[in-house]
Amino acid sequence: MRVAVFSARRYDREYLEAAGPQHELVFFEAHLDSDTARLADGFRAICVFVNDNVNADVIKRLAGHGTKLIALRSAGFNHVDLVAAEEAGITVCRVPAYSPYAVAEHTVALILALNRHIPRAHSRVREGNFSLDGLLGFDLHGKTVGLIGLGRIGALVAKILHGFGCRVLAADPYANADNYPDVEMKTAPELFAAADIVSLHCPLTPETHHVIDAQAIAAMKRGVMLVNTSRGGLVDTRAVVAALKTGHIGHLGLDVYEEEGDLFFDDLSDKIIADDVFARLLTFPNVLITGHQAFFTAEAMHAIAATTIANIDSFARGEPGGNEITADSVRGN
């Protein structure tokens, strides 16, 4: 099957070609949007990533030029208009899980790097500055960590932090507390009030959009550390900037950003960043941002490619692969 692969980088090509030599994969570095949808003309299947914009207009164009499958190489699907896809007769499938260890370990890496000021210390040493002023951290042992979401990734973060001797709280209305005897289940307000570190591990839905807003931040301890390796839209960034300025948020670690579509996965080192909110974040010494790389391990890339190609294989055979998603399935119907 001919497949148009959007937002393709060298590593995407390497893993997808190894997993799917039976398909004709045509790679485009461009993100999919209303301007680039024409590149998919004549392709029965397309493959997209998290920063591709598969809105109703794009889907209408795809359907009108022969596309029948949208294969997501991601677990998240908030960038796809599932209602429009269903109405157009286009199947959408995703990669529901790959390596939860990758994201969980990156989360803890951000916590450690922020706490012990690793980026700042590294820069100092390279310049011959061995002063310890401004590098004071704290013991993770005995601290309280609150997890918003206790799925595969959140549960692994809990397990890792237990190894450090942390008390772990979680707020997740869908989690069975009996499955997590070492985690204290709380409401979100209870968690915010008690946690020294708050880490986000829930999907982006209308209910979780801006779950971290000014009201939530006000309920947190002064000096709290906030970490988000899940979805950018979980955080009201302007509210976070305001809290950083007052010191209410003491440390911020982000691997995702609400408006990352115009930034992440591209080399913009010779360009001016026009996003004023993101630029403001970069001015804080207690903020650490990585460019949506938490998932990026060899094991995860292999799993993503294998599942993506398996989804395409199933569609080509006319068989359900089990990873299809529809608007109704997302609503739980």
JOHU-V975901 format. One record per run of one state. SS is the DSSP state (alpha for helix, beta for strand, coil for the rest). FROM is the first residue (numbers start at 1). TO is the last residue. If there is no record, write none. Layout:
SS	FROM	TO
SS	FROM	TO
This chain:
coil	1	1
beta	2	5
coil	6	9
alpha	10	19
coil	20	23
beta	24	27
coil	28	36
alpha	37	40
coil	41	44
beta	45	48
coil	49	53
beta	54	54
coil	55	55
alpha	56	64
coil	65	68
beta	69	72
coil	73	79
beta	80	80
coil	81	81
alpha	82	87
coil	88	90
beta	91	93
coil	94	99
alpha	100	115
coil	116	117
alpha	118	126
coil	127	143
beta	144	148
coil	149	151
alpha	152	163
coil	164	166
beta	167	171
coil	172	176
alpha	177	179
coil	180	183
beta	184	185
coil	186	187
alpha	188	194
coil	195	196
beta	197	200
coil	201	211
beta	212	212
coil	213	213
alpha	214	219
coil	220	223
beta	224	228
coil	229	231
alpha	232	234
beta	235	235
coil	236	236
alpha	237	246
coil	247	248
beta	249	254
coil	255	259
alpha	260	262
coil	263	275
alpha	276	281
coil	282	286
beta	287	289
coil	290	297
alpha	298	316
coil	317	323
beta	324	324
coil	325	326
alpha	327	331
coil	332	333
